[in-house]
Amino acid sequence: MSNNYKSYESPFCTRYASEEMQYIFSADKKFTTWRKLWVALARAEMKLGLPVTEAQVKQLEEHINDIDYAAAEARERITRHDVMAHVFTYGQACPDAAGIIHLGATSCYVGDNTDVIIMRDALKIVRRKLINVMNNLAKFAEEYKSLPCLAYTHLQPAQLTTVGKRATLWLNELLMDFEDLEYRMSTLKLLGSKGTTGTQASFMELFEGDTDKIKQLEKMIAEEMGFDAVVPVSGQTYSRKMDSQVLSVLSGIAQTASKFSNDMRLLQSFKEMEEPREKKQIGSSAMAYKRNPMRCERITSLSRYVMIDVLNPAFTAGTQWFERTLDDSANKRISVAEAFLGVDAILNIMMNVTDGLVVYPEMIRRRVMAELPFMASENIMMDAVKKGGNRQELHDRIMDYSMIAGEQVKVYGKDNNLCELIEKDPMFMVTKEELEAVLKPENYTGRSSQQVEEFLAEYIRPILEANKDILGENFEMKN
């Protein structure tokens, strides 16, 4: 952390995002990528017959990383143009190649192509961390696939599920995010070399109207930068819908993370599950006994930011005029970077939390057994019908007893006595032993355990097996 306390520092840099992701959006990454693009352009132009020499390309390659930032900043103060300032500075370092740097290109050749490259590289980090969160939850779901717990609708106890089955709900949303991420990464395209309004007029001049060479130029640049293709048509910039589409993927991850973290916060309130906790972690400055879900609260908080941030590129895409306007620039350089930094932080915390989830089976069972008599009433009623009872009369009696039992719990704070009322009523023809046999939580979880096994086998493990070389990453919380 900087010692300069008199200027603003982004919390993404000082508290949340990893250094790895921060570097992707650093000035050094940006401007060295500009130089790599100028090298790719010069090399392609040389191979296609323009007056660019091997020695000039070699000199450009030798000076990709030694950027004189002070000189570039000084030049930009004069020119008021960041690209031309860096063209000049690069030319100072490469005097033999100064005349061919940026030949035929417009500013968006380096600016937009770099933005696409940066998003691709950032998505690779997101992908790796997302898969590791999925791996953690897959192991958790497998371990607890058969442990019965209360399931809820409207946040009211409904029927039973299992702890592992609930984890597959979180995991399934991560799977949806992963599929969106894979698709978006597979369809990312460079802008290419399109010229001032996207017509490639400058390259038509340079190549004397040779359309095949102009198309080949873009293909060669794309291949050197690791892409299969460039966008088929554009104005001066790539469509700003690309930023919106990428951030929609990040927003999706944030939505999933928010759902997970909110569920965990509720479960921690129920004392059924907890996020991991350091031995010396302080929950409250005033209440030493408290165990606050601080990590999941941070996930919720950061997720909210990312979900809102996705509106920025959406509005930007919708307000570009004709071939381009510059009202995109200031907004996109903030919104795109911070969405990635936010998701990076979210996934870091999720890796930490999902790697050490704490489960309290006895508390879970206690809460199950408090509600199970209500859930078992249908089975008890049907057994009585098989013994000759009248279904409608039995139904009405159970409804009356349920009201009484509910009153005992909610009004008087007593235990659920529904089974006691049923046992004493000869209409139900049931013994205490028979009731106890009915009140087994494992009988009310349906196919939960099998669903976990099937889901992991069919959808999750193939992804984990295909990416086994990147599994095992973890994250240690420092603040």
FILO-81741 format. One record per residue (C-alpha): residue in one letter; x, y, z; residue number from 0. Coordinates in steps of 0.001 Angstrom, whole numbers. Each point is the difference from the previous one (the first is absolute). Example, Ala and Ser with C-alpha at 12.3 -4.5 7.8 and 13.67 -1.06 7.14 Angstrom:
REM FILO-81741
   residu        xx        yy        zz   num
        a     12300     -4500      7800     0
        s      1370      3440      -660     1
//
This chain:
REM FILO-81741
   residu        xx        yy        zz   num
        m         0         0         0     0
        s      1237      3469      -839     1
        n      1137      2323      2781     2
        n     -1672      2905     -1742     3
        y     -3106       644      2132     4
        k      -878      3254     -1743     5
        s     -1347     -1398     -3269     6
        y     -2703     -2477      -905     7
        e       961     -3627      -430     8
        s     -2456     -2518     -1378     9
        p     -1024     -2645      2548    10
        f       191     -2492     -2840    11
        c      3757       529        24    12
        t       578       375      3742    13
        r     -2442     -2607      1361    14
        y     -1808     -2183     -2507    15
        a      1401      -950     -3411    16
        s      3053     -2192      -555    17
        e      3260      1412     -1311    18
        e      -378     -2350     -2948    19
        m     -3265      1610     -1089    20
        q      1236      3476       831    21
        y      2917      -491     -2380    22
        i     -2357      -908     -2847    23
        f     -1480      3496       279    24
        s      3289      1764       697    25
        a      1627      2646     -2153    26
        d      2928     -2325      -632    27
        k     -2225     -2752     -1391    28
        k     -1853      2523     -2144    29
        f      2971      1750     -1529    30
        t      2157     -3084      -549    31
        t     -2992     -1501     -1810    32
        w      -169      3112     -2154    33
        r      3601      -617      -979    34
        k      -656     -3676      -715    35
        l     -2805      1060     -2316    36
        w      2281      2452     -1789    37
        v      2531     -2805      -443    38
        a     -2715     -2315     -1368    39
        l     -1147      2726     -2408    40
        a      3538       727     -1208    41
        r       834     -3681      -439    42
        a     -3159      -673     -1993    43
        e       567      3081     -2183    44
        m      3581     -1127      -640    45
        k     -1093     -3491     -1043    46
        l     -2664      1456     -2267    47
        g      2486      2162     -1885    48
        l      -118      3457      1565    49
        p      3306      1849       531    50
        v       627     -1387      3492    51
        t      3237     -1867       672    52
        e       885     -2963      2178    53
        a      2433      2213      1894    54
        q     -2731      2512       817    55
        v     -2323     -2738      1302    56
        k      2852     -1451      2064    57
        q       746      3377      1536    58
        l     -3666       448       912    59
        e       -26     -3433      1650    60
        e      3093       824      2054    61
        h     -1679      3006      1575    62
        i     -3452     -1323       881    63
        n       553       115      3756    64
        d      2343      2953       605    65
        i     -2625      2729       -86    66
        d      1068      3478      1047    67
        y     -3211       975      1762    68
        a      1279      3424      1044    69
        a       776       869     -3627    70
        a     -3394     -1274     -1137    71
        e     -1826      2056      2634    72
        a      1984      3107      -915    73
        r      -821      -487     -3671    74
        e     -3688      -544       736    75
        r      -167      3319      1842    76
        i      1110      1605     -3254    77
        t     -2036     -2029     -2513    78
        r     -3056      -691      2193    79
        h       -44     -3443     -1668    80
        d      1125     -3099      1840    81
        v       522     -2212     -3063    82
        m      2119      2517     -1887    83
        a      1996       678      3160    84
        h       880     -3685       198    85
        v       709      -220     -3733    86
        f      2502      2821       480    87
        t      1548     -1599      3096    88
        y       281     -3391     -1710    89
        g      1644      1718     -2964    90
        q      2548      1597      2324    91
        a       966     -3476      1207    92
        c       -66     -1435     -3537    93
        p      1400      2758     -2256    94
        d       439     -2290     -3010    95
        a     -3664     -1023       166    96
        a     -1521      3320      1063    97
        g     -1387       712     -3460    98
        i     -1997     -3232      -315    99
        i     -1546      -268      3478   100
        h     -3826        78      -186   101
        l       158         3     -3824   102
        g     -3537       251     -1403   103
        a     -1634      -416      3402   104
        t     -2289      2168      2073   105
        s        86       335      3796   106
        c     -2596     -2710       493   107
        y      2337     -2490     -1635   108
        v      2009       -87      3210   109
        g     -2678      1206      2412   110
        d     -2845     -2320      -913   111
        n      2083     -3046      -857   112
        t      1761       369      3339   113
        d     -3320       243      1813   114
        v     -1101     -3290     -1560   115
        i      3303     -1670       887   116
        i      -262      1240      3580   117
        m     -3564     -1291       348   118
        r      1064     -3377     -1394   119
        d      2905      -275      2433   120
        a     -2192      1118      2905   121
        l     -2660     -2552      -946   122
        k      2643     -2720       174   123
        i       645       910      3643   124
        v     -3737        88       727   125
        r      -406     -3405     -1666   126
        r      2760     -1585      2079   127
        k     -1373      1290      3285   128
        l     -3579      -860      -911   129
        i       988     -3611      -672   130
        n      1753      -213      3366   131
        v     -3117      1239      1795   132
        m     -1984     -2635     -1906   133
        n      2501     -2642      1077   134
        n      -372       972      3675   135
        l     -3790      -100      -155   136
        a        34     -3306     -1878   137
        k      2000     -1616      2811   138
        f     -2328      1537      2571   139
        a     -3130     -1199     -1807   140
        e      1379     -3520      -221   141
        e       877       -79      3695   142
        y     -3408      1203      1177   143
        k     -2223     -1451     -2731   144
        s     -2001     -2068      2508   145
        l      -233      2317      3019   146
        p     -3678      1056       337   147
        c      -776      3648       627   148
        l     -2961      2329      -244   149
        a      -843      1361     -3417   150
        y     -1859      3282      -291   151
        t     -2486      1770     -2182   152
        h      -765      3626       898   153
        l      2672      -511      2701   154
        q     -2506     -2240      1770   155
        p       780     -3679       672   156
        a     -1487     -2008     -2872   157
        q      1303     -3548      -406   158
        l      3412     -1540       522   159
        t      3017        42     -2276   160
        t      3621      -817       795   161
        v      2943      2263       704   162
        g      1762     -1387     -3072   163
        k     -3044       481     -2239   164
        r      -211      3633      1052   165
        a      3676       407      -931   166
        t      -804     -1249     -3507   167
        l     -2397      2937      -398   168
        w      2924      2360       558   169
        l      2177     -2162     -2210   170
        n     -2547      -122     -2811   171
        e       -46      3792      -209   172
        l      3798       -19      -145   173
        l      -314     -2512     -2832   174
        m     -2299      2390     -1856   175
        d      2573      2757       504   176
        f      2787     -2289     -1184   177
        e     -1896      -841     -3185   178
        d      -622      3706      -669   179
        l      3665       728       657   180
        e      1179     -2740     -2361   181
        y     -2266      1270     -2755   182
        r      1040      3602       429   183
        m      3707      -883        13   184
        s      -418     -2144     -3125   185
        t     -1671      2838     -1907   186
        l      2298      2884       973   187
        k      1481      1620     -3092   188
        l      2588      2694      -525   189
        l      -984      3246     -1668   190
        g      2767      -552     -2510   191
        s      1232      2817     -2209   192
        k     -3159      1767     -1138   193
        g      1060      3626      -336   194
        t     -1641      3261       996   195
        t     -3613      -880      -801   196
        g       364     -3733      -473   197
        t       380        89     -3784   198
        q      3748      -814       -88   199
        a       481      2907     -2415   200
        s      3552       696      1224   201
        f      1011     -3598      -677   202
        m     -1593       137     -3421   203
        e      2406      2866      -667   204
        l      3024     -1808      1446   205
        f      -671     -3241     -1850   206
        e     -1154      1717     -3183   207
        g     -3454     -1517       125   208
        d      1116     -3601       616   209
        t     -2940     -1241      2062   210
        d      1482     -3452       522   211
        k      3095      1466      1643   212
        i     -2121      2178      2286   213
        k     -1981     -3036      1133   214
        q      3212     -1969       429   215
        l      1441      2824      2091   216
        e     -2794      -342      2557   217
        k       297     -3773        53   218
        m      3734       173       703   219
        i      -443      2556      2796   220
        a     -2753     -2068      1618   221
        e      2106     -3166       -85   222
        e      3014      1751      1535   223
        m     -2181      1312      2844   224
        g     -1588     -3416       608   225
        f     -3422       474     -1622   226
        d     -1810     -2003     -2642   227
        a     -1760      2948     -1582   228
        v      -706      3708      -101   229
        v     -3461      1576        30   230
        p     -1535      -198     -3483   231
        v     -1091      3649      -123   232
        s       392      3021      2245   233
        g        55      3741       197   234
        q      3172      1460      1447   235
        t      -463     -2154      3123   236
        y     -1205     -3499       679   237
        s     -3676        27       974   238
        r      -330      1049      3617   239
        k     -2490     -2828       352   240
        m      3085     -2167       436   241
        d       773      1697      3315   242
        s     -3632      -351      1012   243
        q       -23     -3704      -854   244
        v      3204      -694      1920   245
        l     -1205      1893      3059   246
        s     -3295     -1867      -181   247
        v      1998     -3186       603   248
        l      1675      1646      2981   249
        s     -3360      1210      1270   250
        g     -1287     -3562      -250   251
        i      2842     -1213      2204   252
        a      -775      2791      2464   253
        q     -3671     -1024        54   254
        t       961     -3586       792   255
        a      2451      1116      2663   256
        s     -2601      2251      1590   257
        k     -2527     -2851       158   258
        f      2618     -2265      1606   259
        s      1129      2605      2513   260
        n     -3538       928      1006   261
        d      -896     -3659       518   262
        m      3119      -447      2109   263
        r      -809      3054      2099   264
        l     -3457     -1442       729   265
        l      1421     -3430       797   266
        q      2511      1556      2357   267
        s     -2863      1809      1720   268
        f     -1764     -3387       332   269
        k      3259     -1411      1453   270
        e      -104     -2798     -2598   271
        m      3086      1011     -1979   272
        e      2770      2559       273   273
        e      2685      1497     -2135   274
        p      3536      -840      1200   275
        r      1363      2148      2781   276
        e      3506       879      1117   277
        k       806      -727      3647   278
        k       564      3667       843   279
        q     -2704      1413     -2268   280
        i     -2139      2630      1733   281
        g     -3706      -155      -778   282
        s      -998      3152      1838   283
        s      1905      2679      1873   284
        a     -2759        63      2643   285
        m     -1331     -3581        47   286
        a      2849     -2477       345   287
        y     -2260     -3037      -395   288
        k     -1170       898     -3515   289
        r       851     -2026     -3092   290
        n      -792      2336     -2864   291
        p        38     -1259     -3624   292
        m      2415      2755      -968   293
        r      1417     -1674     -3101   294
        c     -3381      -802     -1462   295
        e     -1128      3529       777   296
        r      2953      1257     -2017   297
        i     -1000     -2271     -2875   298
        t     -3519      1434       136   299
        s      1331      3534        61   300
        l      2422      -394     -2897   301
        s     -2554     -1956     -2027   302
        r     -2454      2859       318   303
        y      2623      2344     -1445   304
        v       739     -2237     -2982   305
        m     -3687      -588      -764   306
        i      -588      3738      -114   307
        d      3197       655     -1963   308
        v     -1278     -2025     -2962   309
        l     -2353      2888      -782   310
        n      2965      2170      -993   311
        p      1008     -1859     -3193   312
        a     -3664      -583      -801   313
        f      -669      3737      -104   314
        t      3300       623     -1773   315
        a      -855     -2513     -2721   316
        g     -3415      1566      -441   317
        t      1250      3571      -340   318
        q      2832      -337     -2526   319
        w      -702      2153     -3065   320
        f       588     -1397     -3472   321
        e      3641     -1128      -398   322
        r      1063      1158      3495   323
        t      -126      2706      2652   324
        l      2408       569      2867   325
        d     -2518       -48      2837   326
        d       910     -3678       412   327
        s      3639       472       965   328
        a       -38      1346      3551   329
        n     -2881     -2253       989   330
        k      1309     -3256     -1461   331
        r      3495       302      1418   332
        i     -1555       152      3481   333
        s     -2994     -2322      -300   334
        v      1675     -2897     -1806   335
        a      3051       -35      2239   336
        e     -1972       234      3224   337
        a     -2435     -2734      -997   338
        f      2927     -2366      -482   339
        l      1700      1132      3202   340
        g     -3293      -481      1849   341
        v      -601     -3508     -1327   342
        d      3621      -900       701   343
        a      -512      1013      3636   344
        i     -3316     -1861       190   345
        l      1478     -3233     -1321   346
        n      3003       302      2317   347
        i     -2324       165      3003   348
        m     -2184     -2796     -1348   349
        m      3064     -2222      -393   350
        n       825       692      3627   351
        v     -3513      -543      1342   352
        t      -867     -3124     -2024   353
        d      3308     -1609       951   354
        g      -915        40      3700   355
        l     -3774       -66       401   356
        v     -1015     -1057      3504   357
        v     -3067     -2218       437   358
        y     -1813      -696      3291   359
        p     -1951     -3260      -551   360
        e     -1570       -91      3465   361
        m     -1403      3496      -300   362
        i     -1278      -847     -3469   363
        r     -1700     -3130      1347   364
        r     -1498      1902      2914   365
        r     -1589      2505     -2332   366
        v     -1172     -2790     -2315   367
        m     -1663     -1898      2825   368
        a     -1829      3136      1175   369
        e     -1736       209     -3389   370
        l      -106     -3635     -1100   371
        p     -3314      -896      1733   372
        f     -1778      2495     -2258   373
        m      1732     -1402     -3070   374
        a      -721     -3603      1007   375
        s     -3697       608       617   376
        e      -933     -1033     -3547   377
        n      1734     -3368       434   378
        i     -1606      -508      3419   379
        m     -3414       771     -1450   380
        m       435     -2396     -2934   381
        d      1093     -2820      2313   382
        a     -3171       554      2024   383
        v     -2110      -107     -3171   384
        k      1576     -3371      -880   385
        k     -1154     -1254      3402   386
        g     -3599      1007      -774   387
        g      -112      3668       989   388
        n     -1981      2709     -1817   389
        r      2390      2242     -1917   390
        q     -2063      3181       280   391
        e      -577      -416      3718   392
        l      3678      -779       571   393
        h      1018      3021     -2072   394
        d     -2246      2324      2002   395
        r      1290     -1411      3291   396
        i      3662       414     -1036   397
        m      -726      3557     -1064   398
        d     -1472       741      3432   399
        y      2925     -1638      1795   400
        s      2480      1895     -2195   401
        m     -1554      3286      1092   402
        i       272     -1035      3650   403
        a      3611     -1120      -417   404
        g       887      3173     -1844   405
        e     -1464      2047      2822   406
        q      2054     -1950      2546   407
        v      3180       822     -1946   408
        k      -656      3613     -1008   409
        v     -2101      1326      2880   410
        y      1313     -1935      2983   411
        g      3534      -855     -1215   412
        k      -505     -3715       630   413
        d      1015     -3027     -2070   414
        n     -2044     -1207     -2934   415
        n     -2551     -2437      1522   416
        l     -1839     -1010     -3193   417
        c      1138     -3612       235   418
        e     -1117      -259      3624   419
        l     -3482      1218      -949   420
        i      -190     -2464     -2878   421
        e      1275     -2911      2094   422
        k     -2698       558      2650   423
        d     -2804       169     -2557   424
        p     -1438     -3483      -757   425
        m     -1193      1268     -3386   426
        f      3598      -348     -1298   427
        m       544     -3563      1295   428
        v      3745       593       413   429
        t      2503      -917      2711   430
        k      2964      1998      1261   431
        e      2354     -2467     -1663   432
        e     -1789       356     -3312   433
        l       179      3787       246   434
        e      3730      -125       723   435
        a       462     -2186     -3076   436
        v     -1801      2598     -2084   437
        l      2027      2874      1433   438
        k      3280      -858     -1689   439
        p      1346      3026     -1891   440
        e      1700     -2231     -2580   441
        n     -3439     -1102     -1189   442
        y      -939      3521     -1094   443
        t      2924      1148     -2159   444
        g     -1282     -1527     -3221   445
        r      2732      -556     -2602   446
        s      2310      2638      1480   447
        s      2973     -2319       426   448
        q      -372     -1537     -3458   449
        q      -478      3433     -1561   450
        v      3295      1116      1504   451
        e      1806     -3054     -1372   452
        e     -1545       345     -3451   453
        f       628      3729      -237   454
        l      3643      -299      1029   455
        a       638     -2960     -2309   456
        e     -1729      1398     -3063   457
        y       754      3708       176   458
        i      2709       948      2472   459
        r      2646     -2705        66   460
        p       596       115     -3780   461
        i       867      3701       364   462
        l      2222      -638      3016   463
        e      1751     -2906     -1730   464
        a       620      2099     -3116   465
        n      1525      2720      2182   466
        k      1739     -2123      2640   467
        d      3307      1790      -577   468
        i     -1385      3223      1517   469
        l     -1838     -1525      2978   470
        g      1120       476      3583   471
        e       303      3775        72   472
        n      -926      1610      3294   473
        f      -124      3481      1425   474
        e       996      1195      3431   475
        m     -2007      2928      1365   476
        k      2246      2787      1239   477
        n     -2607      2558      1039   478
//
